[in-house]
Amino acid sequence: MNPIDRRAFVRTTAAALGGLASHPRTAQGGWKTWRVNGPRVNQHLTELSRFGANPQGGVSRVAFSQADVDGRGFALDLMRQAGLDARIDPVGNLVGTRGGSRAGALPILFGSHIDSVPEGGNYDGDVGSLGAIEVAQTLAERGYRNRHPLQVMIWCDEESGLTGSRGFIGDLPEDEVRRPGRDGIPLADKLRRIGGDPDRIAEARHAPGSVAAYVELHIEQGGMLDEKSLQIGIVEGIVGIHHYDVTIKGFANHAGTTPMDRRRNAMLAAAELVLAVDRIVKSVPGRQVGTVGRLLVKPGAPNVIPGQVDLTVELRDLSSEKIESLWTRIHAEGQEIARRYDTTLEYVLQHVNAPALSDPAMRAVIVDAVRGLGLSSQAMPSGAGHDAQDLARICPMGMIFVPSVKGISHSPLELTRPEDVANGANVLLQTILRLDQR
């Protein structure tokens, strides 16, 4: 990068990250050569995998379970060993703070989660969480004096609802906290079990502009980096998700006595709709995806013509407009299919996650860190949801991906190689240093 480009880069970054203090270069020379202790962070991953270990070789550390409680205790101990002031906030997040030297500087946050899906793997969330603690440990060992407060965040209950990050930004409604969940237990009781305080949730809320930046290291959970032998993914944004519940109604009748030309078979219409979703989503250039993941056939007897099928359609893309355009086409074709089989089609837009784009200046800082480390990379979207999508609503957000072997995730077969874990933690370290220096 020539001097003119570098000056422009610094101005762009400072403008976009308005909450970050602008400073001359630190007198602590040589920080660009600093690296994390790769064997140590990988050893910590192995140790964390004991909590909720399952016979398949993965982990079942579901949020609020005893395995989660024990794993969180392990992470708190690591935070303290790294010199962080560790605590549990009212919504159950683990917060490890390293105080800053500049009065009034906004905090820089980085971290992930350690809860898992049932029969999940040992890397989803864990790499980013323990990688963040390793960054703090490295800074402590180097005697680094950070300008901004640095906060390592391990978010509560990412997998089943982004509970901790939503509480952090003030998007955890009181009725959700108090009402019984699917297991009959209110979220409030679960938060108390892990050291949270549901009566003080309002104190966990952070307003827009109260955080300088958030960076999350995470495994890709897809196969793009592994297939291309790339070391780092620089996340452009987290896709939006539209979830539609579709009901197709025909008429249930005797399978042996109803002639083929007099049937109102809801299953036939549903089958064509499934194929239409796949075809329509593929027909448009881009990286959008569409999935029919659930079919419920009623009455579900082998000798009864299906009278009703309930199914889900899920569409994901970085553009809400593209998602809506795809659904318009799917719905129109679905109505035609329904008429052809003398059935009806109705739907409800059950859930919407808006796309969360990463901040361009944050991406530029990550790119600079990657280049400084001599690693290969490419820009890419995140097809999965992350706590970062909530943080993007209150501050500049950036994400760093490392490869998932064969693209496998949410499985005991989930694997990220030790060298890729170390690479990701080094990119996180160098990104945090660059953000703190600006």
Secondary structure, DSSP 8 states (H G I E B T S, - for coil): --HHHHHHHHHHHHHHTTTS------SSTTGGG----HHHHHHHHHHHTTTTB-TTSSB---TTSHHHHHHHHHHHHHHHHTT-EEEE-TTS-EEEEE--SSTT---EEEEEE----TTB-SSTTHHHHHHHHHHHHHHHHHT---SS-EEEEEES--TTT-HHHHHHTT---HHHHHSB-TTS-BHHHHHHHTT--GGGGGGG---TTS-SEEEEEEE-SSSHHHHHT-SEEEEEEE-EEEEEEEEEE----BTTTS-GGG---HHHHHHHHHHHHHHHHHTSSSS-EEE---EEEES--TTB---EEEEEEEEEES-HHHHHHHHHHHHHHHHHHHHHTT-EEEEEEEEEE--EE--HHHHHHHHHHHHHHT--EEEEEE-S--THHHHTTTS-EEEEEE--GGG--SSTT----HHHHHHHHHHHHHHHHHHHH-
